[in-house]
Amino acid sequence: MARLSEGDGHAVYVVGVSDNGEVVGISDEEMLHTVSTIKRMARQLDNASIVSVEKRRLGPSGRLVAEVRLAQKTPLPQTELRVAVLGDHGAGKSTVLGCLTYDEPDDGHGSARLSLMRHQHELESGRTSSITFSAIGFAADAQVQNYANNRSAEQIYQRSQHVVTFVDTCGHAKHLKTTARAITGCSPHMFCVVVAADAGKVTAATREYLQIAMALDIPLLVVISKMDVAAKASFAALMRDLLDTLDTVLPARSKCVVNNIADYQSLADDTMSRGVVPIFTTSAVRTIGFSELTRVLGRSRTKRSGSGTFTNEPFEFHVEHLYSIDSVGTVVTGWVNSGAVAAGHASGPPLMVGPDSSGGFVEADITSIHTLRIPTETAKAGLSAALAIQPRAAIRIQKGMVVLSTDRLDTGSHRVSSEFSAVVTILSSGLAQMQAVVVHIRSTYHPATVVDVDSCPKAQVRNGGAQVTVRLRFSGGAREYVYPGMPIVARDGCTLTFAGRVTVAM
């Protein structure tokens, strides 16, 4: 698999040569067995095959050496949709994802969520306290690829033309910092808000997530979980409150309870264009409602999916996580926001990584690339990637940094700054000038001061929340890479203050 990916779909195996390069040859029987083994390996990859076997006999010994050439069928361009799964604690977010990714029912006590939890205390409490990634894929014939029919995430990605990456978040208020980082740092294209059918009403946390979807103008779908335990009266009360809340927060979007509809493609298109909010009723125990949800996700595409327009822009990569790997060095994982880069980067503007605490960048080299966990030669806009990076000068690489081509900062609107303006929707009781908040920006956060607050010119209240223009200044001289349209979320301790998008970097 790795050799085919590194060779752009082609690989050559030389048979009959020792590890030190000495040509020793093998017998006819050994050759037959070796080629048969390579054929079985190729079949396991689904889309690879042997295209030629060139044999040659060695002198008096008569032993054989051979070149075995393999090739992959030309893969279709992959697309990725990132979905942030949000909801109050106890709503069943991880259980819903467990059913989607493993295609197995829950036992009524949370068995479906166990495969997604990372820490012992999460297993013991049943409460997610960290950001967890999971995925399902869709082959060219729309067949669902998950852990029910694949052995690993790598195999899911390899067999899929379209990948849906789920970002499982925390529901409890004490983990709000982690959830805010998922919203701003994991580049979600869609929100999936999970509501428990037996809740009886829309909670304050759920309302806030709906308001954030409105503030960021992001596609939204709602999943009602636990239908198997909800009483009719409780479910009816919840539905009335949910529809009223959606009408208040998102009046411009239609609402649709999905149940065996005829045209899933139109529903997916309307959802991504923010024209409709689909509502799915599900039961993890009875595995009800997941086929409809899967069909919509399989047909949903973001504008950046497969778009050459964003690939032609200057390169920009958002660092979400970083690792130190023996023999490789520093590896950063994250999202390619624009442009494309090749391993080695022999042509084009130099690359740089930053900003550091002073707002500076250092030049860097990319030595190898994985896209959706598969070794590749290039990383392109609209896909997750892992980059092996080697800075040319000392810098402490951290979450929230960016890897850019040097011409990205030449555009004027993209700059490193300690102060910026944003249009935001107020989520708490109010917002005052000189108020101190914590602002989440990509995968990092900084204390900041609200320097100025102005009402929006046409209407102070829109879609259920006060919408204002704020001017923010990071405290302590912190500087970040900022650009128009970048999402931000602000909090005051365990309370969300506002959410919105940057308009101008000062």
C-alpha positions in Angstrom: 0.0 0.0 0.0 2.7 2.5 1.0 4.8 1.7 -2.1 1.9 2.2 -4.4 1.0 5.5 -2.8 4.6 6.7 -2.9 4.9 5.7 -6.6 1.7 7.5 -7.6 -0.1 4.2 -8.1 2.8 2.2 -9.4 5.3 -0.1 -7.6 8.1 -2.5 -8.7 9.2 -5.5 -6.6 12.6 -7.0 -7.4 12.5 -10.7 -6.6 15.7 -12.7 -6.1 17.9 -9.9 -4.7 19.1 -10.0 -1.1 18.8 -7.2 1.4 22.3 -6.0 0.7 21.7 -5.7 -3.0 23.4 -9.0 -4.1 21.7 -10.8 -7.0 21.3 -14.4 -5.7 18.2 -15.6 -7.5 15.5 -18.1 -6.4 14.3 -21.4 -7.6 11.3 -21.9 -10.1 9.1 -23.1 -7.2 10.1 -20.2 -5.0 9.4 -17.8 -7.8 5.9 -19.3 -8.4 5.2 -19.0 -4.7 6.5 -15.4 -4.4 4.5 -14.1 -7.4 1.4 -15.9 -6.0 1.9 -14.1 -2.7 2.2 -10.7 -4.3 -1.0 -11.4 -6.3 -2.9 -12.1 -3.0 -1.5 -8.9 -1.5 -2.7 -6.9 -4.5 -6.2 -8.5 -4.3 -6.5 -7.4 -0.7 -6.1 -3.8 -1.8 -9.2 -4.1 -4.0 -7.9 -1.8 -6.7 -4.4 -3.1 -7.4 -3.1 -5.8 -9.7 0.1 -7.2 -11.3 0.6 -5.8 -14.7 3.8 -7.6 -15.7 6.4 -10.1 -14.5 9.8 -9.9 -16.2 12.0 -12.9 -15.4 15.7 -13.6 -16.1 17.8 -16.7 -15.4 21.3 -16.4 -13.9 24.2 -18.1 -15.6 25.1 -21.7 -14.7 22.9 -21.8 -11.6 19.7 -21.3 -13.6 18.1 -19.5 -10.6 15.6 -16.7 -11.4 15.4 -13.0 -10.7 12.3 -11.0 -11.7 10.8 -7.5 -11.7 7.1 -7.6 -10.7 5.2 -4.5 -11.6 2.0 -3.5 -9.8 -0.4 -0.7 -10.6 -3.5 0.8 -9.0 -6.6 1.6 -10.9 -6.8 5.4 -11.3 -8.5 6.5 -8.1 -11.3 9.0 -8.3 -10.6 12.4 -6.5 -11.4 12.0 -2.8 -13.6 14.5 -1.0 -14.0 14.9 2.8 -16.8 16.3 4.9 -15.9 17.2 8.5 -18.9 17.0 11.0 -18.7 18.4 14.5 -21.0 16.4 16.8 -22.3 18.6 19.5 -24.9 18.2 22.3 -25.5 18.4 26.0 -24.0 15.8 28.3 -26.0 12.6 28.3 -27.5 13.2 24.9 -25.8 10.1 23.4 -23.3 11.7 21.0 -20.7 9.0 21.3 -23.3 6.2 21.1 -24.7 7.6 17.9 -21.2 7.7 16.4 -20.5 4.2 17.6 -23.5 2.9 15.7 -22.6 4.9 12.6 -19.0 3.8 12.5 -19.3 0.2 13.6 -22.8 -0.6 12.3 -23.7 -2.4 15.6 -26.6 -1.8 18.0 -26.1 -0.5 21.5 -27.0 -2.7 24.4 -28.9 0.1 26.2 -26.0 0.7 28.5 -23.6 2.5 26.2 -21.7 -0.4 24.7 -21.6 1.3 21.2 -19.6 4.2 22.6 -16.8 2.2 24.1 -14.8 1.9 20.9 -14.6 5.8 20.7 -13.4 6.5 24.2 -9.7 7.2 24.7 -9.2 7.4 28.5 -9.9 5.1 31.4 -11.9 7.7 33.2 -14.1 8.1 30.1 -14.9 4.4 30.1 -15.7 4.5 33.8 -17.9 7.6 33.8 -19.3 7.3 30.3 -18.5 11.0 29.8 -16.3 12.2 26.9 -13.6 14.6 28.0 -11.5 14.9 24.9 -11.9 15.4 21.1 -12.2 12.1 19.3 -12.1 11.5 15.5 -13.9 8.7 13.7 -15.0 8.2 10.1 -17.1 6.4 7.6 -16.6 6.4 3.9 -18.5 5.9 0.7 -17.1 4.0 -2.3 -17.7 5.0 -5.9 -20.8 2.9 -6.0 -22.1 4.6 -2.8 -21.4 1.5 -0.6 -20.8 2.5 3.0 -17.3 1.8 4.3 -17.0 1.4 8.1 -15.5 -0.9 10.6 -18.1 -3.5 9.9 -16.6 -4.3 6.5 -13.1 -3.0 7.0 -10.2 -3.9 9.3 -8.8 -0.4 9.8 -9.3 3.3 9.2 -6.6 3.1 6.5 -8.7 0.6 4.6 -11.8 2.7 5.0 -9.9 5.7 3.5 -8.4 3.6 0.7 -11.7 2.2 -0.5 -13.7 5.5 -0.2 -14.3 8.2 -2.7 -16.1 10.4 -0.1 -15.1 10.4 3.5 -17.1 11.8 6.5 -14.9 12.6 9.4 -16.7 13.0 12.7 -15.4 15.2 15.5 -16.9 13.9 18.8 -16.9 16.7 21.4 -17.6 17.0 25.1 -21.0 17.8 26.5 -20.3 18.7 30.1 -19.8 22.4 30.9 -16.4 21.8 32.7 -15.0 20.6 29.3 -16.2 23.7 27.4 -12.7 24.7 26.6 -12.2 21.4 24.7 -15.5 21.7 22.8 -14.7 25.3 21.8 -11.3 24.2 20.4 -13.1 21.5 18.3 -15.4 24.2 16.8 -12.6 26.6 15.8 -9.7 24.2 15.4 -11.1 21.2 13.6 -12.5 23.1 10.6 -16.0 21.5 10.6 -18.1 21.9 7.5 -21.3 20.9 9.3 -22.7 20.7 12.8 -24.6 17.6 14.0 -26.5 18.5 17.2 -27.7 15.5 19.2 -30.7 15.8 21.4 -32.1 13.1 23.7 -35.7 12.2 22.9 -36.5 11.9 26.6 -35.1 15.3 27.5 -38.6 16.9 27.4 -37.2 20.3 26.3 -34.2 22.0 24.5 -31.5 22.6 27.1 -29.5 25.8 27.4 -26.4 24.1 26.0 -28.3 22.8 23.0 -29.7 26.3 22.3 -26.2 27.7 22.4 -24.9 25.2 19.8 -27.8 26.1 17.5 -26.9 29.8 18.0 -23.3 29.1 17.1 -24.4 27.4 13.9 -26.3 30.5 13.1 -23.4 32.8 14.1 -20.9 30.9 11.9 -23.5 30.4 9.1 -22.7 26.7 9.0 -24.9 23.8 7.8 -26.8 22.0 10.5 -28.6 18.7 11.1 -30.3 17.5 14.3 -30.2 13.9 15.5 -32.8 12.9 18.1 -31.4 10.0 20.0 -32.9 7.4 22.5 -36.2 7.1 20.7 -36.6 3.6 22.4 -36.8 5.1 25.9 -38.8 8.3 25.2 -42.5 8.4 26.4 -44.9 9.9 23.8 -45.7 12.9 25.9 -42.1 13.7 26.6 -41.1 13.3 22.9 -44.0 15.5 21.8 -43.0 18.2 24.2 -39.4 18.0 23.0 -40.4 18.3 19.3 -42.6 21.4 20.0 -39.8 23.1 21.9 -37.1 22.0 19.3 -39.1 23.4 16.3 -39.9 26.6 18.2 -36.3 27.0 19.0 -35.2 26.4 15.4 -37.8 28.9 14.2 -36.4 31.5 16.6 -32.7 30.9 16.1 -32.8 29.9 12.4 -36.0 31.4 10.9 -34.6 31.5 7.3 -34.0 27.7 7.2 -36.8 25.2 6.6 -37.2 22.3 9.0 -37.7 18.7 7.8 -38.2 15.5 9.9 -36.6 12.8 7.7 -38.5 9.6 7.2 -38.1 7.6 4.0 -37.9 10.6 1.7 -37.6 10.1 -2.0 -34.8 12.5 -2.9 -31.8 12.4 -0.5 -29.6 14.3 -2.9 -31.8 17.3 -2.9 -32.0 17.2 0.9 -28.2 17.0 1.2 -27.8 19.9 -1.2 -30.4 22.0 0.6 -28.7 21.2 3.9 -25.2 22.2 2.7 -26.6 25.4 1.2 -28.2 26.2 4.6 -31.7 26.2 3.2 -33.0 23.4 5.5 -32.3 21.8 8.8 -33.1 18.0 8.6 -34.1 16.3 11.8 -33.4 12.5 12.2 -35.1 10.3 14.8 -32.8 7.5 15.9 -32.5 4.6 18.3 -29.1 3.1 18.9 -30.7 0.0 20.5 -33.0 -0.7 17.6 -30.7 0.8 15.0 -33.5 3.0 13.6 -32.9 6.2 11.6 -29.2 5.6 10.8 -29.7 4.6 7.2 -31.4 7.9 6.4 -28.7 9.8 8.2 -26.0 7.9 6.4 -27.6 8.6 3.0 -27.7 12.3 3.6 -24.0 12.4 4.8 -22.9 10.3 1.8 -24.4 12.9 -0.6 -23.2 16.0 1.3 -20.3 17.9 -0.2 -18.6 21.1 0.9 -17.8 23.8 -1.7 -14.1 23.1 -1.2 -14.5 19.4 -2.0 -12.7 18.8 -5.3 -12.5 22.5 -6.1 -9.6 23.6 -8.3 -10.2 27.2 -7.2 -9.0 26.6 -3.7 -6.2 24.4 -4.9 -4.8 27.2 -7.0 -4.6 29.6 -4.0 -1.4 30.0 -1.9 -0.8 27.0 0.5 -2.3 27.2 4.0 -2.3 24.3 6.5 -3.8 24.5 10.0 -1.9 22.5 12.7 -4.4 20.6 14.9 -2.0 18.1 16.5 1.7 17.3 16.5 3.8 14.2 17.2 7.5 13.3 17.4 8.3 10.1 15.6 11.6 8.3 15.6 13.4 8.4 12.3 10.9 10.9 10.9 11.0 13.9 13.4 8.1 16.3 13.9 4.8 15.4 12.2 1.9 17.9 12.2 -1.6 16.8 11.4 -4.5 19.0 10.5 -6.5 20.5 7.6 -5.3 21.9 4.2 -7.4 25.1 4.1 -6.1 26.2 0.6 -3.5 25.5 -2.0 -1.4 22.4 -2.5 2.1 21.3 -1.5 4.3 18.4 -2.6 6.8 16.5 -0.5 10.2 18.2 -1.0 8.5 21.3 -2.4 11.1 21.8 -5.1 9.2 24.6 -6.8 7.0 27.5 -5.8 7.4 30.0 -2.9 9.2 28.7 0.2 7.1 27.3 3.1 7.1 28.7 6.6 5.7 27.7 10.0 4.5 29.9 12.8 3.7 32.3 14.2 5.7 32.0 17.4 5.1 34.1 20.6 6.6 37.2 18.8 4.5 36.7 15.7 7.5 35.4 13.6 7.7 32.6 11.1 10.6 30.3 10.1 11.1 28.6 6.8 10.5 24.9 6.8 10.7 21.8 4.5 8.1 19.1 4.1 9.8 15.7 3.7 6.8 13.4 3.5 3.0 13.6 3.4 0.0 11.4 4.3 -3.5 12.3 3.1 -6.3 10.6 5.0 -3.6 8.3 6.5 -2.4 7.2 3.1 1.2 8.1 1.9 0.9 10.6 -1.0 3.1 13.0 -2.9 0.9 16.0 -2.4 -1.5 17.5 0.1 -4.4 19.5 -1.5 -7.1 21.9 -0.2 -10.2 20.2 1.3 -8.5 17.2 2.8 -7.0 16.2 6.2 -3.2 15.6 6.0 -0.2 14.8 8.1 3.1 16.6 7.2 6.6 15.6 8.3 8.1 19.0 8.8 11.7 20.2 9.3 12.0 23.8 10.3 15.2 25.5 9.1 15.6 27.4 12.3 14.7 26.8 15.9 11.0 27.2 16.7 8.6 25.5 19.1 5.8 24.1 16.9 2.5 24.2 18.7 -1.2 23.5 18.1 -2.9 26.4 16.4 0.1 27.3 14.2 -0.1 27.4 10.4 2.2 26.2 7.6 2.0 28.7 4.8 3.6 29.5 1.5 5.4 32.9 1.8 3.0 34.5 -0.7 0.0 33.8 1.6 0.9 36.8 3.8 1.3 39.0 0.7 -2.5 39.0 0.1 -3.0 41.8 2.6 -6.1 40.5 4.3 -4.2 37.6 5.8 -1.8 38.8 8.5 -0.3 38.3 11.9 -2.0 40.6 14.3 -2.8 41.1 18.0 -6.0 43.0 17.2 -9.0 42.4 14.9 -12.7 43.1 14.3 -15.4 40.4 14.1 -19.2 40.2 13.6 -20.4 38.0 16.5 -23.6 36.8 18.0 -23.9 37.3 21.8 -24.6 34.0 23.6 -24.7 35.1 27.2 -26.6 37.9 28.9 -24.5 40.8 27.5 -21.2 42.2 26.3 -19.5 45.3 27.6 -16.6 47.4 26.4 -13.2 46.4 28.1 -14.7 43.1 29.2 -12.2 40.3 29.5 -12.8 37.1 27.6 -10.9 34.0 26.3 -10.9 33.8 22.5 -10.5 30.5 20.7 -8.9 30.8 17.4 -8.0 27.6 15.4 -6.6 25.1 17.9 -5.3 27.6 20.4 -6.8 30.3 22.6 -5.7 33.6 24.3 -7.1 36.0 26.9 -8.4 39.1 25.1 -10.1 42.4 25.8 -13.2 43.7 24.1 -11.9 47.1 23.0 -15.1 48.3 21.3 -18.6 47.1 20.7 -20.9 48.4 18.0 -24.4 47.3 17.0 -24.7 46.0 13.5 -26.0 48.8 11.2 -29.3 47.4 10.2 -30.5 45.4 13.2 -29.2 44.7 16.7 -31.2 41.5 17.1 -31.2 38.9 14.4 -32.2 35.3 14.5 -32.7 35.2 18.3 -29.3 36.6 19.4 -27.9 40.1 19.6 -25.5 40.5 16.7 -22.7 43.1 17.1 -19.4 44.1 15.7 -16.6 43.8 18.3 -13.0 44.8 18.3 -10.7 42.5 20.2 -7.1 42.7 21.4 -5.1 39.8 22.6 -3.6 40.3 26.1 0.1 40.0 26.9 1.2 40.9 23.4 0.1 37.7 21.9 -0.1 37.7 18.1 -1.9 35.2 15.8 -2.4 34.6 12.1 -5.8 36.1 11.3 -7.9 36.5 8.2 -11.5 37.5 7.2 -14.0 34.8 7.6 -12.0 32.9 10.3 -14.3 31.5 13.0 -13.9 32.5 16.6 -15.6 31.5 19.9 -15.2 33.4 23.1 -15.9 32.2 26.6 -15.8 33.5 30.2 -14.8 30.5 32.3 -17.5 27.8 31.7 -19.9 30.2 29.9 -19.9 30.9 26.2 -19.9 34.6 25.5 -20.1 35.0 21.8 -19.3 33.4 18.4 -18.7 34.8 15.0 -16.3 35.4 12.2 -13.4 37.8 11.7 -14.0 40.7 9.4 -10.8 42.7 9.5 -7.3 42.0 10.9 -5.7 45.3 12.1 
